[in-house]
Amino acid sequence: MDTTFYRTSGTICAIILGIAAYRQFDFEHLKFQNLGIGIVYIIGFIISLFIVFKSTQKVE
């Protein structure tokens, strides 16, 4: 597949998961409102960032 597909889809996923994790986080008490879903959002966010950064590297 084309690297632009991975970069675009990874970026879209990272934006969506980042916003969802931001909304789940309670800044007053510095914890997630629902811990399980917050952890899933953060793990997905990290994986999507990994995909974006790996797809931008040049393959030699």
Biopython code that builds the backbone (N, CA, C, O; Angstrom):
import numpy as np
from Bio.PDB.StructureBuilder import StructureBuilder

atoms = [
    (1, "MET", "N", (0.829, -1.184, 0.000)),
    (1, "MET", "CA", (0.000, 0.000, 0.000)),
    (1, "MET", "C", (0.872, 1.245, 0.000)),
    (1, "MET", "O", (2.052, 1.210, 0.349)),
    (2, "ASP", "N", (0.271, 2.307, -0.390)),
    (2, "ASP", "CA", (0.962, 3.581, -0.453)),
    (2, "ASP", "C", (1.153, 4.146, 0.952)),
    (2, "ASP", "O", (0.281, 4.005, 1.809)),
    (3, "THR", "N", (2.298, 4.784, 1.181)),
    (3, "THR", "CA", (2.577, 5.320, 2.517)),
    (3, "THR", "C", (1.667, 6.491, 2.855)),
    (3, "THR", "O", (1.443, 6.775, 4.032)),
    (4, "THR", "N", (1.136, 7.178, 1.841)),
    (4, "THR", "CA", (0.222, 8.281, 2.140)),
    (4, "THR", "C", (-1.064, 7.771, 2.774)),
    (4, "THR", "O", (-1.679, 8.473, 3.577)),
    (5, "PHE", "N", (-1.478, 6.549, 2.418)),
    (5, "PHE", "CA", (-2.662, 5.960, 3.047)),
    (5, "PHE", "C", (-2.428, 5.757, 4.534)),
    (5, "PHE", "O", (-3.277, 6.115, 5.350)),
    (6, "TYR", "N", (-1.281, 5.183, 4.895)),
    (6, "TYR", "CA", (-0.965, 4.956, 6.303)),
    (6, "TYR", "C", (-0.817, 6.272, 7.058)),
    (6, "TYR", "O", (-1.276, 6.403, 8.193)),
    (7, "ARG", "N", (-0.179, 7.233, 6.427)),
    (7, "ARG", "CA", (0.022, 8.525, 7.072)),
    (7, "ARG", "C", (-1.311, 9.233, 7.305)),
    (7, "ARG", "O", (-1.546, 9.783, 8.381)),
    (8, "THR", "N", (-2.179, 9.218, 6.298)),
    (8, "THR", "CA", (-3.471, 9.888, 6.416)),
    (8, "THR", "C", (-4.375, 9.198, 7.418)),
    (8, "THR", "O", (-4.975, 9.849, 8.273)),
    (9, "SER", "N", (-4.475, 7.874, 7.315)),
    (9, "SER", "CA", (-5.355, 7.153, 8.240)),
    (9, "SER", "C", (-4.816, 7.201, 9.667)),
    (9, "SER", "O", (-5.595, 7.296, 10.616)),
    (10, "GLY", "N", (-3.516, 7.137, 9.830)),
    (10, "GLY", "CA", (-2.923, 7.245, 11.161)),
    (10, "GLY", "C", (-3.136, 8.615, 11.773)),
    (10, "GLY", "O", (-3.385, 8.735, 12.972)),
    (11, "THR", "N", (-3.038, 9.650, 10.948)),
    (11, "THR", "CA", (-3.263, 11.007, 11.437)),
    (11, "THR", "C", (-4.709, 11.207, 11.862)),
    (11, "THR", "O", (-4.976, 11.807, 12.904)),
    (12, "ILE", "N", (-5.640, 10.709, 11.062)),
    (12, "ILE", "CA", (-7.057, 10.828, 11.407)),
    (12, "ILE", "C", (-7.359, 10.079, 12.699)),
    (12, "ILE", "O", (-8.063, 10.595, 13.566)),
    (13, "CYS", "N", (-6.834, 8.873, 12.831)),
    (13, "CYS", "CA", (-7.041, 8.097, 14.062)),
    (13, "CYS", "C", (-6.416, 8.795, 15.261)),
    (13, "CYS", "O", (-7.010, 8.821, 16.339)),
    (14, "ALA", "N", (-5.228, 9.361, 15.089)),
    (14, "ALA", "CA", (-4.561, 10.051, 16.193)),
    (14, "ALA", "C", (-5.358, 11.268, 16.642)),
    (14, "ALA", "O", (-5.461, 11.534, 17.840)),
    (15, "ILE", "N", (-5.915, 11.997, 15.707)),
    (15, "ILE", "CA", (-6.715, 13.171, 16.062)),
    (15, "ILE", "C", (-7.971, 12.759, 16.816)),
    (15, "ILE", "O", (-8.300, 13.345, 17.848)),
    (16, "ILE", "N", (-8.674, 11.752, 16.304)),
    (16, "ILE", "CA", (-9.908, 11.297, 16.945)),
    (16, "ILE", "C", (-9.633, 10.747, 18.336)),
    (16, "ILE", "O", (-10.334, 11.089, 19.287)),
    (17, "LEU", "N", (-8.621, 9.900, 18.462)),
    (17, "LEU", "CA", (-8.313, 9.308, 19.765)),
    (17, "LEU", "C", (-7.754, 10.339, 20.743)),
    (17, "LEU", "O", (-8.015, 10.257, 21.944)),
    (18, "GLY", "N", (-6.999, 11.295, 20.246)),
    (18, "GLY", "CA", (-6.488, 12.352, 21.110)),
    (18, "GLY", "C", (-7.604, 13.218, 21.677)),
    (18, "GLY", "O", (-7.583, 13.570, 22.856)),
    (19, "ILE", "N", (-8.571, 13.558, 20.845)),
    (19, "ILE", "CA", (-9.715, 14.345, 21.315)),
    (19, "ILE", "C", (-10.546, 13.540, 22.304)),
    (19, "ILE", "O", (-10.999, 14.077, 23.315)),
    (20, "ALA", "N", (-10.749, 12.257, 22.021)),
    (20, "ALA", "CA", (-11.531, 11.405, 22.926)),
    (20, "ALA", "C", (-10.838, 11.255, 24.278)),
    (20, "ALA", "O", (-11.495, 11.300, 25.318)),
    (21, "ALA", "N", (-9.524, 11.077, 24.272)),
    (21, "ALA", "CA", (-8.783, 10.960, 25.531)),
    (21, "ALA", "C", (-8.815, 12.279, 26.296)),
    (21, "ALA", "O", (-8.910, 12.281, 27.524)),
    (22, "TYR", "N", (-8.737, 13.384, 25.588)),
    (22, "TYR", "CA", (-8.804, 14.703, 26.224)),
    (22, "TYR", "C", (-10.154, 14.914, 26.907)),
    (22, "TYR", "O", (-10.221, 15.464, 28.006)),
    (23, "ARG", "N", (-11.225, 14.475, 26.251)),
    (23, "ARG", "CA", (-12.562, 14.628, 26.831)),
    (23, "ARG", "C", (-12.785, 13.707, 28.023)),
    (23, "ARG", "O", (-13.555, 14.044, 28.922)),
    (24, "GLN", "N", (-12.130, 12.555, 28.046)),
    (24, "GLN", "CA", (-12.287, 11.616, 29.151)),
    (24, "GLN", "C", (-11.488, 12.027, 30.381)),
    (24, "GLN", "O", (-11.797, 11.591, 31.490)),
    (25, "PHE", "N", (-10.474, 12.854, 30.202)),
    (25, "PHE", "CA", (-9.590, 13.205, 31.311)),
    (25, "PHE", "C", (-10.219, 14.296, 32.166)),
    (25, "PHE", "O", (-10.706, 15.302, 31.649)),
    (26, "ASP", "N", (-10.203, 14.087, 33.483)),
    (26, "ASP", "CA", (-10.728, 15.051, 34.445)),
    (26, "ASP", "C", (-9.548, 15.852, 34.992)),
    (26, "ASP", "O", (-8.775, 15.344, 35.805)),
    (27, "PHE", "N", (-9.408, 17.100, 34.550)),
    (27, "PHE", "CA", (-8.258, 17.913, 34.931)),
    (27, "PHE", "C", (-8.334, 18.389, 36.377)),
    (27, "PHE", "O", (-7.310, 18.718, 36.976)),
    (28, "GLU", "N", (-9.524, 18.426, 36.934)),
    (28, "GLU", "CA", (-9.666, 18.856, 38.328)),
    (28, "GLU", "C", (-9.057, 17.836, 39.284)),
    (28, "GLU", "O", (-8.400, 18.203, 40.259)),
    (29, "HIS", "N", (-9.279, 16.547, 38.999)),
    (29, "HIS", "CA", (-8.763, 15.484, 39.862)),
    (29, "HIS", "C", (-7.568, 14.748, 39.244)),
    (29, "HIS", "O", (-7.018, 13.831, 39.855)),
    (30, "LEU", "N", (-7.174, 15.148, 38.043)),
    (30, "LEU", "CA", (-6.039, 14.563, 37.318)),
    (30, "LEU", "C", (-6.154, 13.050, 37.173)),
    (30, "LEU", "O", (-5.220, 12.312, 37.489)),
    (31, "LYS", "N", (-7.308, 12.598, 36.690)),
    (31, "LYS", "CA", (-7.520, 11.181, 36.397)),
    (31, "LYS", "C", (-8.595, 11.067, 35.324)),
    (31, "LYS", "O", (-9.314, 12.024, 35.036)),
    (32, "PHE", "N", (-8.688, 9.876, 34.741)),
    (32, "PHE", "CA", (-9.710, 9.634, 33.740)),
    (32, "PHE", "C", (-11.054, 9.402, 34.413)),
    (32, "PHE", "O", (-11.119, 8.841, 35.506)),
    (33, "GLN", "N", (-12.125, 9.834, 33.757)),
    (33, "GLN", "CA", (-13.463, 9.598, 34.284)),
    (33, "GLN", "C", (-13.766, 8.105, 34.296)),
    (33, "GLN", "O", (-14.338, 7.593, 35.258)),
    (34, "ASN", "N", (-13.387, 7.416, 33.243)),
    (34, "ASN", "CA", (-13.521, 5.969, 33.148)),
    (34, "ASN", "C", (-12.128, 5.437, 32.806)),
    (34, "ASN", "O", (-11.655, 5.607, 31.683)),
    (35, "LEU", "N", (-11.483, 4.804, 33.762)),
    (35, "LEU", "CA", (-10.078, 4.425, 33.617)),
    (35, "LEU", "C", (-9.852, 3.452, 32.463)),
    (35, "LEU", "O", (-8.884, 3.599, 31.716)),
    (36, "GLY", "N", (-10.721, 2.470, 32.309)),
    (36, "GLY", "CA", (-10.531, 1.465, 31.263)),
    (36, "GLY", "C", (-10.549, 2.053, 29.869)),
    (36, "GLY", "O", (-9.661, 1.772, 29.063)),
    (37, "ILE", "N", (-11.548, 2.865, 29.577)),
    (37, "ILE", "CA", (-11.654, 3.450, 28.242)),
    (37, "ILE", "C", (-10.561, 4.493, 28.017)),
    (37, "ILE", "O", (-10.112, 4.686, 26.887)),
    (38, "GLY", "N", (-10.134, 5.159, 29.074)),
    (38, "GLY", "CA", (-9.037, 6.114, 28.951)),
    (38, "GLY", "C", (-7.739, 5.441, 28.560)),
    (38, "GLY", "O", (-6.986, 5.957, 27.735)),
    (39, "ILE", "N", (-7.478, 4.280, 29.158)),
    (39, "ILE", "CA", (-6.271, 3.521, 28.815)),
    (39, "ILE", "C", (-6.329, 3.040, 27.375)),
    (39, "ILE", "O", (-5.325, 3.080, 26.663)),
    (40, "VAL", "N", (-7.502, 2.583, 26.940)),
    (40, "VAL", "CA", (-7.661, 2.133, 25.550)),
    (40, "VAL", "C", (-7.423, 3.290, 24.585)),
    (40, "VAL", "O", (-6.766, 3.112, 23.560)),
    (41, "TYR", "N", (-7.948, 4.471, 24.900)),
    (41, "TYR", "CA", (-7.738, 5.643, 24.051)),
    (41, "TYR", "C", (-6.259, 6.006, 23.961)),
    (41, "TYR", "O", (-5.764, 6.304, 22.874)),
    (42, "ILE", "N", (-5.554, 5.986, 25.073)),
    (42, "ILE", "CA", (-4.135, 6.347, 25.084)),
    (42, "ILE", "C", (-3.306, 5.330, 24.304)),
    (42, "ILE", "O", (-2.415, 5.710, 23.544)),
    (43, "ILE", "N", (-3.591, 4.040, 24.486)),
    (43, "ILE", "CA", (-2.857, 3.003, 23.745)),
    (43, "ILE", "C", (-3.104, 3.146, 22.248)),
    (43, "ILE", "O", (-2.166, 3.063, 21.454)),
    (44, "GLY", "N", (-4.355, 3.360, 21.858)),
    (44, "GLY", "CA", (-4.668, 3.568, 20.443)),
    (44, "GLY", "C", (-4.006, 4.811, 19.884)),
    (44, "GLY", "O", (-3.549, 4.816, 18.741)),
    (45, "PHE", "N", (-3.951, 5.864, 20.682)),
    (45, "PHE", "CA", (-3.303, 7.108, 20.273)),
    (45, "PHE", "C", (-1.815, 6.889, 20.031)),
    (45, "PHE", "O", (-1.268, 7.371, 19.039)),
    (46, "ILE", "N", (-1.164, 6.168, 20.928)),
    (46, "ILE", "CA", (0.270, 5.888, 20.784)),
    (46, "ILE", "C", (0.533, 5.019, 19.558)),
    (46, "ILE", "O", (1.490, 5.263, 18.823)),
    (47, "ILE", "N", (-0.302, 4.012, 19.332)),
    (47, "ILE", "CA", (-0.133, 3.145, 18.162)),
    (47, "ILE", "C", (-0.325, 3.938, 16.875)),
    (47, "ILE", "O", (0.435, 3.757, 15.924)),
    (48, "SER", "N", (-1.325, 4.813, 16.827)),
    (48, "SER", "CA", (-1.547, 5.595, 15.613)),
    (48, "SER", "C", (-0.408, 6.583, 15.367)),
    (48, "SER", "O", (-0.037, 6.820, 14.217)),
    (49, "LEU", "N", (0.152, 7.163, 16.434)),
    (49, "LEU", "CA", (1.325, 8.021, 16.252)),
    (49, "LEU", "C", (2.520, 7.223, 15.742)),
    (49, "LEU", "O", (3.280, 7.709, 14.904)),
    (50, "PHE", "N", (2.688, 6.006, 16.241)),
    (50, "PHE", "CA", (3.763, 5.137, 15.770)),
    (50, "PHE", "C", (3.603, 4.857, 14.275)),
    (50, "PHE", "O", (4.583, 4.885, 13.530)),
    (51, "ILE", "N", (2.381, 4.588, 13.837)),
    (51, "ILE", "CA", (2.123, 4.321, 12.417)),
    (51, "ILE", "C", (2.441, 5.555, 11.579)),
    (51, "ILE", "O", (3.034, 5.439, 10.507)),
    (52, "VAL", "N", (2.056, 6.722, 12.055)),
    (52, "VAL", "CA", (2.319, 7.957, 11.307)),
    (52, "VAL", "C", (3.817, 8.194, 11.173)),
    (52, "VAL", "O", (4.295, 8.509, 10.083)),
    (53, "PHE", "N", (4.564, 8.047, 12.266)),
    (53, "PHE", "CA", (5.997, 8.314, 12.210)),
    (53, "PHE", "C", (6.758, 7.241, 11.438)),
    (53, "PHE", "O", (7.758, 7.551, 10.790)),
    (54, "LYS", "N", (6.312, 5.996, 11.491)),
    (54, "LYS", "CA", (6.973, 4.944, 10.711)),
    (54, "LYS", "C", (6.699, 5.114, 9.222)),
    (54, "LYS", "O", (7.555, 4.777, 8.403)),
    (55, "SER", "N", (5.535, 5.625, 8.853)),
    (55, "SER", "CA", (5.216, 5.777, 7.436)),
    (55, "SER", "C", (5.917, 6.983, 6.823)),
    (55, "SER", "O", (6.034, 7.064, 5.601)),
    (56, "THR", "N", (6.386, 7.919, 7.641)),
    (56, "THR", "CA", (7.073, 9.086, 7.093)),
    (56, "THR", "C", (8.559, 8.840, 6.874)),
    (56, "THR", "O", (9.215, 9.622, 6.186)),
    (57, "GLN", "N", (9.103, 7.765, 7.446)),
    (57, "GLN", "CA", (10.513, 7.454, 7.249)),
    (57, "GLN", "C", (10.721, 6.910, 5.845)),
    (57, "GLN", "O", (9.884, 6.177, 5.318)),
    (58, "LYS", "N", (11.845, 7.275, 5.248)),
    (58, "LYS", "CA", (12.165, 6.790, 3.910)),
    (58, "LYS", "C", (12.633, 5.348, 3.969)),
    (58, "LYS", "O", (13.404, 4.960, 4.847)),
    (59, "VAL", "N", (12.154, 4.569, 3.025)),
    (59, "VAL", "CA", (12.589, 3.183, 2.914)),
    (59, "VAL", "C", (13.710, 3.140, 1.888)),
    (59, "VAL", "O", (13.532, 3.563, 0.746)),
    (60, "GLU", "N", (14.852, 2.634, 2.294)),
    (60, "GLU", "CA", (16.008, 2.597, 1.381)),
    (60, "GLU", "C", (16.130, 1.255, 0.717)),
    (60, "GLU", "O", (17.042, 1.042, -0.082)),
]
sb = StructureBuilder()
sb.init_structure("model")
sb.init_model(0)
sb.init_chain("A")
sb.init_seg("    ")
for serial, (resi, resn, name, xyz) in enumerate(atoms, 1):
    if name == "N":
        sb.init_residue(resn, " ", resi, " ")
    sb.init_atom(name, np.array(xyz, "f"), 0.0, 1.0, " ", f" {name:<3s}", serial, name[0])
structure = sb.get_structure()
